[in-house]
């Protein structure tokens, strides 16, 4: 076959492949249909991927609002801070312990504390326990920062550091119980309330528990505390009350039978027996629901 013949044949083949007008219209129609199908597939993929999580988040927010909002809004949309319930819980948990201290009323630069009464108050039962501690009790003396210093009589803790916190820390260590507050006043306040005028009777501090049990009233006790130098907050004092219907709201835990008199290096001391300390500590902790 010659060159001319091959050229004619190739031309005829190309001529057979040429598009007619109808072919072009059909081709464009197919391209348009394919693009339309692709757009539909993209929208379906987007919806499948994102609409589900968005809808789930929206439902979760609605449920959360339905749980939280009723707790803050009551009575036709008026906001309630829920303070009443909080106040009731706070009042129920306002039990406390305090150390009542009577200072020596004599003119002396080294003022000592001659009266020591450990008090616990149960705000739910509205009851009080009092533990009078003899002034000559042999103890480990602590300073206001809670550091152990030396052994001496309890009444000397204040004389050494001029700090009610030091005496509180010393008593706290003795009975292994936290002392929340202190109240310090002249010994005349307590002895005057008990009607003890004879100085000789004031020397026998071992019998103070018996005197408190027989003569001290709650009104006298609260007045002494309110008029003293104290770190008890005013709101705590406001809730410090007893039930009038309670026939025995104040219990005095007398240590008289659990102490022994002794002399060390010729100096008179009183030592509290360890089992007496442990028994007293357990009573006080149970009274205020305190395990520390």
C-alpha positions as CSV (number, residue, x, y, z in Angstrom):
1,X,0.0,0.0,0.0
2,X,1.4,3.4,-1.0
3,X,1.8,6.4,1.2
4,X,-1.2,8.1,-0.4
5,X,-3.4,5.1,0.4
6,X,-2.3,5.1,4.1
7,X,-3.1,8.8,4.5
8,X,-6.6,8.3,3.0
9,X,-7.2,5.4,5.4
10,X,-6.1,7.4,8.5
11,X,-8.3,10.3,7.5
12,X,-11.3,8.0,7.1
13,X,-10.6,6.5,10.5
14,X,-10.5,10.0,12.1
15,X,-13.6,10.9,10.2
16,X,-15.4,8.0,11.8
17,X,-14.4,9.2,15.3
18,X,-15.8,12.8,14.9
19,X,-18.7,13.9,17.2
20,X,-22.0,14.8,15.9
21,X,-24.2,17.5,17.5
22,X,-26.3,14.9,19.1
23,X,-23.2,13.2,20.6
24,X,-22.0,16.5,22.2
25,X,-25.5,17.1,23.7
26,X,-25.5,13.6,25.2
27,X,-22.0,14.0,26.6
28,X,-22.8,17.2,28.3
29,X,-26.0,15.7,29.7
30,X,-24.0,12.8,31.3
31,X,-21.4,15.2,32.8
32,X,-24.2,17.3,34.3
33,X,-25.9,14.2,35.7
34,X,-22.6,13.0,37.2
35,X,-21.9,16.4,38.9
36,X,-25.4,16.5,40.3
37,X,-24.9,13.0,41.8
38,X,-21.6,14.1,43.3
39,X,-23.2,17.0,45.0
40,X,-25.9,14.8,46.5
41,X,-23.3,12.4,47.7
42,X,-21.3,15.2,49.4
43,X,-24.3,16.6,51.1
44,X,-25.2,13.1,52.4
45,X,-21.7,12.6,53.6
46,X,-21.7,16.0,55.4
47,X,-25.0,15.2,57.1
48,X,-23.9,11.8,58.1
49,X,-20.7,13.1,59.6
50,X,-21.8,16.3,61.3
51,X,-25.5,16.4,61.9
52,X,-25.5,13.4,64.3
53,X,-22.9,14.9,66.8
54,X,-24.5,18.3,66.6
55,X,-27.9,16.9,67.3
56,X,-26.5,14.8,70.2
57,X,-24.8,17.9,71.7
58,X,-28.0,19.9,71.5
59,X,-30.0,17.2,73.2
60,X,-27.4,16.9,76.0
61,X,-27.6,20.7,76.6
62,X,-31.4,20.6,76.9
63,X,-31.2,17.7,79.4
64,X,-28.6,19.5,81.4
65,X,-30.7,22.7,81.5
66,X,-33.7,20.7,82.6
67,X,-31.7,19.3,85.6
68,X,-29.9,22.4,86.7
69,X,-32.5,25.2,86.2
70,X,-35.2,23.8,88.5
71,X,-32.7,23.9,91.4
72,X,-32.0,27.6,90.9
73,X,-35.4,28.8,89.9
74,X,-38.7,28.3,91.8
75,X,-41.9,30.2,92.3
76,X,-42.6,31.4,88.8
77,X,-39.0,32.0,87.8
78,X,-37.8,33.7,91.0
79,X,-34.2,32.7,91.7
80,X,-33.7,30.9,94.9
81,X,-30.1,30.8,96.2
82,X,-30.8,27.7,98.3
83,X,-29.3,29.5,101.3
84,X,-32.0,28.2,103.7
85,X,-30.8,24.6,103.3
86,X,-27.2,25.7,103.5
87,X,-27.9,27.6,106.7
88,X,-29.5,24.6,108.3
89,X,-26.6,22.4,107.5
90,X,-24.2,25.1,108.8
91,X,-26.1,25.4,112.0
92,X,-26.2,21.6,112.4
93,X,-22.4,21.4,112.0
94,X,-21.5,24.4,114.3
95,X,-20.5,22.2,117.2
96,X,-17.2,23.4,118.7
97,X,-14.7,23.1,121.5
98,X,-13.3,26.0,123.5
99,X,-10.9,26.6,126.4
100,X,-12.2,28.9,129.1
101,X,-9.4,30.5,131.1
102,X,-9.5,32.7,134.3
103,X,-6.5,34.9,134.8
104,X,-5.0,35.6,138.2
105,X,-6.6,38.8,139.5
106,X,-3.6,39.8,141.7
107,X,-1.2,42.5,140.6
108,X,1.6,40.6,139.0
109,X,3.7,41.0,135.9
110,X,3.8,37.3,135.3
111,X,0.0,36.8,135.0
112,X,-1.0,33.1,135.3
113,X,-4.2,31.4,134.4
114,X,-5.7,29.8,137.5
115,X,-8.9,28.5,136.0
116,X,-9.0,26.1,133.0
117,X,-12.3,24.7,131.7
118,X,-12.4,22.7,128.5
119,X,-15.8,23.1,126.9
120,X,-17.5,21.2,124.1
121,X,-20.8,22.2,122.6
122,X,-23.1,19.9,120.4
123,X,-25.2,22.2,118.3
124,X,-27.7,19.4,117.3
125,X,-28.4,18.3,120.8
126,X,-27.8,21.7,122.2
127,X,-25.8,20.2,125.1
128,X,-22.6,21.2,126.8
129,X,-19.8,19.3,128.5
130,X,-17.3,21.0,130.8
131,X,-14.0,19.6,132.0
132,X,-12.3,21.7,134.8
133,X,-8.6,21.1,134.7
134,X,-6.6,21.7,137.9
135,X,-4.1,24.7,137.6
136,X,-1.3,22.6,139.0
137,X,-1.6,19.8,136.4
138,X,1.8,18.6,135.2
139,X,1.8,19.0,131.4
140,X,4.0,19.5,128.4
141,X,4.0,23.2,127.7
142,X,3.5,24.3,124.1
143,X,3.9,27.8,122.6
144,X,1.4,29.6,120.4
145,X,2.8,27.9,117.2
146,X,2.2,24.5,118.7
147,X,5.9,23.7,119.4
148,X,6.7,21.7,122.5
149,X,8.9,23.6,125.0
150,X,9.2,22.0,128.4
151,X,7.2,20.4,131.3
152,X,5.6,22.5,133.9
153,X,2.3,23.4,135.6
154,X,-0.5,24.2,133.3
155,X,-1.0,27.7,134.9
156,X,2.5,28.7,133.8
157,X,1.8,28.3,130.1
158,X,0.2,31.8,129.9
159,X,2.9,33.3,132.2
160,X,5.7,32.1,129.8
161,X,4.1,33.2,126.5
162,X,1.3,35.7,127.5
163,X,-0.8,34.0,124.9
164,X,-4.1,32.2,125.2
165,X,-3.1,30.2,122.1
166,X,-0.2,28.7,124.0
167,X,-2.5,27.5,126.7
168,X,-5.0,26.2,124.2
169,X,-2.2,24.3,122.4
170,X,-1.1,22.8,125.7
171,X,-4.6,21.6,126.6
172,X,-5.1,20.4,123.1
173,X,-2.1,18.2,123.4
174,X,-3.0,16.9,126.8
175,X,-6.4,15.6,125.7
176,X,-5.5,14.9,122.1
177,X,-8.4,17.0,120.8
178,X,-8.6,20.1,118.7
179,X,-9.4,23.3,120.7
180,X,-11.3,25.6,118.3
181,X,-11.6,28.7,120.4
182,X,-10.6,30.3,123.6
183,X,-12.2,32.7,126.1
184,X,-10.1,34.5,128.7
185,X,-11.4,36.5,131.6
186,X,-10.6,37.4,135.2
187,X,-10.9,34.6,137.7
188,X,-13.3,36.8,139.6
189,X,-15.8,36.4,136.9
190,X,-16.1,32.6,137.4
191,X,-15.7,32.6,141.2
192,X,-18.1,35.5,141.6
193,X,-20.7,33.6,139.5
194,X,-20.2,30.6,141.8
195,X,-20.5,32.7,144.9
196,X,-17.0,31.8,146.2
197,X,-15.7,34.8,148.2
198,X,-13.3,33.0,150.5
199,X,-9.8,33.0,148.9
200,X,-8.9,29.8,150.8
201,X,-11.6,27.9,149.0
202,X,-10.3,29.1,145.6
203,X,-7.0,27.3,146.3
204,X,-8.6,23.9,146.2
205,X,-9.0,23.7,142.4
206,X,-9.5,20.0,142.5
207,X,-13.1,20.6,143.8
208,X,-13.9,23.1,141.0
209,X,-15.9,20.5,139.1
210,X,-18.2,19.9,142.0
211,X,-18.9,23.7,142.3
212,X,-19.5,24.0,138.6
213,X,-22.0,21.1,138.6
214,X,-23.9,22.5,141.6
215,X,-24.0,26.2,140.9
216,X,-23.1,27.3,137.4
217,X,-26.1,28.0,135.1
218,X,-26.0,28.4,131.3
219,X,-27.0,32.1,131.4
220,X,-24.0,32.7,133.7
221,X,-21.7,30.7,131.5
222,X,-22.8,32.5,128.3
223,X,-22.5,35.9,129.9
224,X,-18.9,35.2,131.0
225,X,-18.0,34.1,127.5
226,X,-19.7,37.0,125.8
227,X,-18.0,39.5,128.0
228,X,-14.6,37.9,127.8
229,X,-11.6,38.3,125.5
230,X,-12.4,35.6,123.0
231,X,-11.9,34.6,119.4
232,X,-15.3,32.8,119.2
233,X,-17.2,34.4,116.1
234,X,-20.4,36.3,116.9
235,X,-22.4,34.0,114.7
236,X,-21.2,31.0,116.6
237,X,-22.1,32.7,119.9
238,X,-25.6,33.5,118.4
239,X,-26.2,29.7,118.0
240,X,-24.7,28.9,121.4
241,X,-27.9,28.0,123.2
242,X,-29.6,25.1,125.1
243,X,-33.1,23.7,125.0
244,X,-35.1,24.9,127.9
245,X,-36.9,21.6,127.9
246,X,-33.7,19.7,128.5
247,X,-33.4,18.9,132.2
248,X,-29.7,18.3,132.1
249,X,-28.1,20.3,129.2
250,X,-24.7,20.8,131.0
251,X,-22.6,17.9,132.1
252,X,-19.5,18.4,134.2
253,X,-16.8,15.8,133.7
254,X,-15.1,15.8,137.1
255,X,-11.5,14.6,137.1
256,X,-11.2,14.5,140.9
257,X,-11.1,10.7,141.1
258,X,-8.6,10.4,138.2
259,X,-5.8,12.6,139.5
260,X,-3.0,12.1,142.0
261,X,-0.9,14.6,143.9
262,X,2.8,14.4,143.7
263,X,6.1,16.3,144.2
264,X,8.9,16.7,141.7
265,X,12.1,18.3,142.9
266,X,10.2,19.6,145.9
267,X,7.5,21.2,143.8
268,X,3.8,20.3,144.2
269,X,2.0,19.0,141.1
270,X,-1.2,17.2,140.1
271,X,-0.9,14.4,137.6
272,X,-4.0,13.2,135.6
273,X,-4.0,9.4,135.1
274,X,-3.7,8.3,131.5
275,X,-6.8,6.2,131.5
276,X,-8.8,9.2,132.9
277,X,-7.4,11.3,130.0
278,X,-8.4,8.7,127.4
279,X,-11.9,8.2,128.8
280,X,-12.4,12.0,128.9
281,X,-11.1,12.5,125.4
282,X,-13.4,9.8,124.0
283,X,-16.4,11.4,125.6
284,X,-15.6,14.9,124.3
285,X,-14.9,13.7,120.8
286,X,-18.2,11.7,120.7
287,X,-20.0,14.7,122.0
288,X,-19.1,16.9,119.1
289,X,-18.9,14.2,116.5
290,X,-15.1,14.7,116.2
291,X,-12.6,12.0,115.5
292,X,-9.5,14.1,115.2
